[in-house]
Amino acid sequence: MKLKITLKRSFIGRSGKVRKIILSLGLKRLHQSVVHDDTPPIRGMIHKISTLVEVAGIKDQEPRKLKGAESKK
């Protein structure tokens, strides 16, 4: 399973630890979303900044094959 994490509130005025967590997740702007695997370290980071982010679960899907993308031999 994957998690879609969206920054909903600004981190201006927050401690340096919170800023580092947000940046390490790959979030830089408000309403920006990133997708991460659902792992314990990611869950811990989300827990620390839960008031600033919104989290949604995404089911893993296999990538679709595009038409005409078969290898030609």
PyMOL CGO cylinders between C-alpha atoms (Angstrom):
from pymol import cmd
from pymol.cgo import CYLINDER

trace = [
    CYLINDER, 0.00, 0.00, 0.00, 1.11, 3.54, -0.66, 0.3, 1, 1, 1, 1, 1, 1,
    CYLINDER, 1.11, 3.54, -0.66, 0.28, 6.82, 1.07, 0.3, 1, 1, 1, 1, 1, 1,
    CYLINDER, 0.28, 6.82, 1.07, -0.53, 10.10, -0.65, 0.3, 1, 1, 1, 1, 1, 1,
    CYLINDER, -0.53, 10.10, -0.65, 0.63, 12.91, 1.65, 0.3, 1, 1, 1, 1, 1, 1,
    CYLINDER, 0.63, 12.91, 1.65, -0.54, 16.49, 1.02, 0.3, 1, 1, 1, 1, 1, 1,
    CYLINDER, -0.54, 16.49, 1.02, 0.75, 19.58, 2.85, 0.3, 1, 1, 1, 1, 1, 1,
    CYLINDER, 0.75, 19.58, 2.85, -2.36, 21.48, 3.98, 0.3, 1, 1, 1, 1, 1, 1,
    CYLINDER, -2.36, 21.48, 3.98, -0.94, 24.02, 6.45, 0.3, 1, 1, 1, 1, 1, 1,
    CYLINDER, -0.94, 24.02, 6.45, 2.15, 26.18, 6.31, 0.3, 1, 1, 1, 1, 1, 1,
    CYLINDER, 2.15, 26.18, 6.31, 5.22, 25.27, 8.33, 0.3, 1, 1, 1, 1, 1, 1,
    CYLINDER, 5.22, 25.27, 8.33, 6.29, 28.91, 8.81, 0.3, 1, 1, 1, 1, 1, 1,
    CYLINDER, 6.29, 28.91, 8.81, 7.08, 29.48, 12.47, 0.3, 1, 1, 1, 1, 1, 1,
    CYLINDER, 7.08, 29.48, 12.47, 7.46, 25.76, 13.23, 0.3, 1, 1, 1, 1, 1, 1,
    CYLINDER, 7.46, 25.76, 13.23, 10.54, 24.27, 14.85, 0.3, 1, 1, 1, 1, 1, 1,
    CYLINDER, 10.54, 24.27, 14.85, 13.55, 23.17, 12.83, 0.3, 1, 1, 1, 1, 1, 1,
    CYLINDER, 13.55, 23.17, 12.83, 12.73, 19.51, 13.52, 0.3, 1, 1, 1, 1, 1, 1,
    CYLINDER, 12.73, 19.51, 13.52, 9.28, 19.87, 11.91, 0.3, 1, 1, 1, 1, 1, 1,
    CYLINDER, 9.28, 19.87, 11.91, 10.78, 21.69, 8.90, 0.3, 1, 1, 1, 1, 1, 1,
    CYLINDER, 10.78, 21.69, 8.90, 13.31, 18.88, 8.39, 0.3, 1, 1, 1, 1, 1, 1,
    CYLINDER, 13.31, 18.88, 8.39, 10.57, 16.23, 8.53, 0.3, 1, 1, 1, 1, 1, 1,
    CYLINDER, 10.57, 16.23, 8.53, 8.44, 18.07, 5.95, 0.3, 1, 1, 1, 1, 1, 1,
    CYLINDER, 8.44, 18.07, 5.95, 11.38, 18.58, 3.60, 0.3, 1, 1, 1, 1, 1, 1,
    CYLINDER, 11.38, 18.58, 3.60, 12.54, 14.96, 4.01, 0.3, 1, 1, 1, 1, 1, 1,
    CYLINDER, 12.54, 14.96, 4.01, 9.10, 13.80, 2.87, 0.3, 1, 1, 1, 1, 1, 1,
    CYLINDER, 9.10, 13.80, 2.87, 9.61, 15.88, -0.28, 0.3, 1, 1, 1, 1, 1, 1,
    CYLINDER, 9.61, 15.88, -0.28, 7.04, 18.57, 0.49, 0.3, 1, 1, 1, 1, 1, 1,
    CYLINDER, 7.04, 18.57, 0.49, 7.99, 22.15, -0.40, 0.3, 1, 1, 1, 1, 1, 1,
    CYLINDER, 7.99, 22.15, -0.40, 4.77, 24.04, -1.16, 0.3, 1, 1, 1, 1, 1, 1,
    CYLINDER, 4.77, 24.04, -1.16, 1.23, 24.18, 0.17, 0.3, 1, 1, 1, 1, 1, 1,
    CYLINDER, 1.23, 24.18, 0.17, -1.19, 21.71, -1.47, 0.3, 1, 1, 1, 1, 1, 1,
    CYLINDER, -1.19, 21.71, -1.47, 1.73, 19.73, -2.91, 0.3, 1, 1, 1, 1, 1, 1,
    CYLINDER, 1.73, 19.73, -2.91, 1.27, 15.96, -2.79, 0.3, 1, 1, 1, 1, 1, 1,
    CYLINDER, 1.27, 15.96, -2.79, 3.82, 13.15, -2.69, 0.3, 1, 1, 1, 1, 1, 1,
    CYLINDER, 3.82, 13.15, -2.69, 3.41, 9.37, -2.70, 0.3, 1, 1, 1, 1, 1, 1,
    CYLINDER, 3.41, 9.37, -2.70, 5.44, 7.15, -0.35, 0.3, 1, 1, 1, 1, 1, 1,
    CYLINDER, 5.44, 7.15, -0.35, 5.34, 3.48, 0.61, 0.3, 1, 1, 1, 1, 1, 1,
    CYLINDER, 5.34, 3.48, 0.61, 3.48, 2.71, 3.83, 0.3, 1, 1, 1, 1, 1, 1,
    CYLINDER, 3.48, 2.71, 3.83, 6.42, 1.95, 6.15, 0.3, 1, 1, 1, 1, 1, 1,
    CYLINDER, 6.42, 1.95, 6.15, 6.92, 2.51, 9.89, 0.3, 1, 1, 1, 1, 1, 1,
    CYLINDER, 6.92, 2.51, 9.89, 9.45, 5.38, 9.42, 0.3, 1, 1, 1, 1, 1, 1,
    CYLINDER, 9.45, 5.38, 9.42, 7.06, 7.23, 7.09, 0.3, 1, 1, 1, 1, 1, 1,
    CYLINDER, 7.06, 7.23, 7.09, 4.16, 6.65, 9.51, 0.3, 1, 1, 1, 1, 1, 1,
    CYLINDER, 4.16, 6.65, 9.51, 6.30, 8.09, 12.33, 0.3, 1, 1, 1, 1, 1, 1,
    CYLINDER, 6.30, 8.09, 12.33, 7.08, 11.22, 10.33, 0.3, 1, 1, 1, 1, 1, 1,
    CYLINDER, 7.08, 11.22, 10.33, 3.40, 11.67, 9.49, 0.3, 1, 1, 1, 1, 1, 1,
    CYLINDER, 3.40, 11.67, 9.49, 2.49, 11.28, 13.16, 0.3, 1, 1, 1, 1, 1, 1,
    CYLINDER, 2.49, 11.28, 13.16, 4.89, 14.11, 14.10, 0.3, 1, 1, 1, 1, 1, 1,
    CYLINDER, 4.89, 14.11, 14.10, 3.36, 16.53, 11.58, 0.3, 1, 1, 1, 1, 1, 1,
    CYLINDER, 3.36, 16.53, 11.58, -0.22, 15.22, 11.54, 0.3, 1, 1, 1, 1, 1, 1,
    CYLINDER, -0.22, 15.22, 11.54, -1.71, 18.70, 12.11, 0.3, 1, 1, 1, 1, 1, 1,
    CYLINDER, -1.71, 18.70, 12.11, -0.08, 20.02, 8.92, 0.3, 1, 1, 1, 1, 1, 1,
    CYLINDER, -0.08, 20.02, 8.92, -0.75, 17.22, 6.43, 0.3, 1, 1, 1, 1, 1, 1,
    CYLINDER, -0.75, 17.22, 6.43, -3.58, 15.17, 4.98, 0.3, 1, 1, 1, 1, 1, 1,
    CYLINDER, -3.58, 15.17, 4.98, -3.00, 11.49, 4.27, 0.3, 1, 1, 1, 1, 1, 1,
    CYLINDER, -3.00, 11.49, 4.27, -4.87, 9.17, 1.91, 0.3, 1, 1, 1, 1, 1, 1,
    CYLINDER, -4.87, 9.17, 1.91, -4.20, 5.51, 1.21, 0.3, 1, 1, 1, 1, 1, 1,
    CYLINDER, -4.20, 5.51, 1.21, -3.61, 4.31, -2.35, 0.3, 1, 1, 1, 1, 1, 1,
    CYLINDER, -3.61, 4.31, -2.35, -3.78, 0.67, -3.39, 0.3, 1, 1, 1, 1, 1, 1,
    CYLINDER, -3.78, 0.67, -3.39, -0.82, -0.66, -5.36, 0.3, 1, 1, 1, 1, 1, 1,
    CYLINDER, -0.82, -0.66, -5.36, -1.58, -1.32, -8.98, 0.3, 1, 1, 1, 1, 1, 1,
    CYLINDER, -1.58, -1.32, -8.98, 0.49, -2.96, -11.65, 0.3, 1, 1, 1, 1, 1, 1,
    CYLINDER, 0.49, -2.96, -11.65, 1.51, -0.57, -14.42, 0.3, 1, 1, 1, 1, 1, 1,
    CYLINDER, 1.51, -0.57, -14.42, -0.64, -0.79, -17.53, 0.3, 1, 1, 1, 1, 1, 1,
    CYLINDER, -0.64, -0.79, -17.53, 0.84, -1.84, -20.83, 0.3, 1, 1, 1, 1, 1, 1,
    CYLINDER, 0.84, -1.84, -20.83, 0.45, 0.79, -23.52, 0.3, 1, 1, 1, 1, 1, 1,
    CYLINDER, 0.45, 0.79, -23.52, -0.82, -0.18, -26.95, 0.3, 1, 1, 1, 1, 1, 1,
    CYLINDER, -0.82, -0.18, -26.95, 1.96, -0.40, -29.49, 0.3, 1, 1, 1, 1, 1, 1,
    CYLINDER, 1.96, -0.40, -29.49, 4.63, -0.54, -26.80, 0.3, 1, 1, 1, 1, 1, 1,
    CYLINDER, 4.63, -0.54, -26.80, 5.48, -4.18, -27.37, 0.3, 1, 1, 1, 1, 1, 1,
    CYLINDER, 5.48, -4.18, -27.37, 9.10, -4.82, -28.21, 0.3, 1, 1, 1, 1, 1, 1,
    CYLINDER, 9.10, -4.82, -28.21, 9.74, -5.49, -31.86, 0.3, 1, 1, 1, 1, 1, 1,
    CYLINDER, 9.74, -5.49, -31.86, 12.11, -8.37, -32.59, 0.3, 1, 1, 1, 1, 1, 1,
]
cmd.load_cgo(trace, "trace")
